[in-house]
Amino acid sequence: MNDAMTLRGSCLCGAVTLSVEAERQNVAACHCQMCRTWGGGPLLAMESVGRATLEGEDHVSIYASSDWAERGFCRHCGTHLFYRLKTGEHYAVPVGLVDTGEAWTFDSQIFIDEKPGWYHFGNATQDLTGQQVFEAFQADQE
């Protein structure tokens, strides 16, 4: 099932509620060093988020993790809420925030060149290196 949908979720303490419009029910894994440091493993996120709306924004802390992106989290309980480009054109939302049993499709992995050798996902995915990810985003900006 790949129909557009609106999903809701909240942080662990309930201070922040997130509503996302997803174009597809796809999940991607990011293996970059920053995502693995942030969450202790690969970030499993919805990459086809068209829009994200936050309630309780005064409880959200933003960390500029690079020159081009930032990460949002609840300042009370620490729940990871999103990764987004500073231009606001792309959101990645951890799928666990809004998962209520949807038929997710795990279809891509990015920064595959930074993935440690000690874990492996068994299903077939589109795999992109960090350079390929940056090239794809740059092409979208032109």
C-alpha positions in Angstrom: 0.0 0.0 0.0 1.5 3.3 -1.1 -1.3 5.8 -0.6 -0.8 9.2 0.9 -1.8 9.5 4.5 -1.7 11.7 7.6 -0.1 10.2 10.7 0.1 11.4 14.3 2.4 10.6 17.1 3.9 12.2 20.2 7.1 12.2 22.2 7.5 9.9 25.2 6.3 12.5 27.7 3.5 13.8 25.5 4.7 17.4 25.5 5.1 17.4 21.7 2.6 16.0 19.2 3.6 15.6 15.5 1.3 15.3 12.5 2.9 14.3 9.2 1.6 14.0 5.7 3.4 11.1 4.1 3.2 10.6 0.3 4.1 6.9 0.6 4.4 4.3 3.3 8.2 4.0 2.7 10.9 3.8 5.3 14.6 4.4 4.7 17.7 3.8 6.9 20.4 6.3 7.3 23.8 5.0 8.3 25.7 8.2 8.5 27.9 8.7 11.6 25.7 11.6 12.9 22.5 9.5 12.8 24.2 6.6 14.4 25.6 8.8 17.1 22.2 10.5 17.6 20.2 7.4 18.0 22.7 4.6 18.8 22.0 2.9 15.4 20.7 3.7 12.0 17.9 6.2 11.7 14.8 4.4 10.4 12.7 7.2 9.0 9.9 8.2 6.7 11.5 10.0 3.8 8.4 10.9 1.8 7.1 13.5 4.4 5.3 16.2 2.5 4.5 18.3 5.6 5.1 18.1 9.3 3.2 20.0 11.9 4.2 20.2 15.5 2.0 21.0 18.5 3.9 22.0 21.6 6.8 23.7 19.7 7.9 25.5 22.8 9.0 22.1 24.1 11.2 21.4 21.0 14.9 22.0 20.9 16.7 22.3 17.6 20.3 21.2 17.1 22.1 22.4 13.9 23.9 19.2 13.2 25.6 20.4 10.0 25.7 23.5 7.7 22.7 22.2 5.8 20.5 20.3 8.3 19.1 20.3 11.8 17.6 17.8 14.2 14.6 18.4 16.5 13.9 16.7 19.8 11.7 17.1 22.9 13.7 19.1 25.4 11.9 17.2 28.3 12.2 13.5 27.4 14.7 13.7 24.5 12.5 11.9 21.9 13.9 12.4 18.4 11.3 14.2 16.4 12.8 15.0 13.0 15.8 15.6 10.8 15.2 18.4 8.3 17.1 20.5 5.8 17.5 24.1 6.9 15.8 25.2 3.8 12.7 23.3 5.1 12.3 21.3 1.8 12.9 17.9 3.3 11.9 16.2 6.6 12.8 12.8 7.8 10.7 11.6 10.7 11.6 8.5 12.8 8.9 6.0 11.8 8.6 4.8 15.4 7.0 8.1 16.3 3.9 7.5 14.1 3.9 3.7 13.6 0.5 2.2 14.5 0.9 -1.0 12.4 0.9 0.4 8.9 2.2 -1.8 6.1 5.6 0.0 5.8 7.9 -0.7 2.9 11.6 -0.6 3.8 13.0 0.5 0.4 16.2 2.5 0.7 19.4 2.9 2.6 21.5 6.1 2.5 25.1 6.6 3.5 25.6 2.9 2.9 29.3 3.6 2.7 29.3 4.6 6.4 27.4 1.5 7.6 29.4 -0.6 10.0 30.0 -4.2 9.0 28.4 -5.7 12.2 24.8 -5.3 11.2 22.9 -6.0 8.0 19.3 -5.7 6.8 18.2 -8.7 4.7 15.7 -7.2 2.3 16.6 -5.7 -1.1 16.8 -1.8 -1.0 18.1 1.0 -3.1 21.4 1.8 -1.6 23.1 5.2 -1.9 26.5 6.4 -0.7 26.9 9.7 1.0 28.2 11.3 -2.2 25.2 10.0 -4.2 22.8 11.5 -1.6 24.5 14.9 -1.8 24.5 14.7 -5.6 20.7 13.8 -5.7 19.8 16.7 -3.4 22.0 19.1 -5.4 20.3 18.0 -8.6 16.9 18.6 -7.0 17.9 22.2 -6.1 18.9 23.1 -9.7 
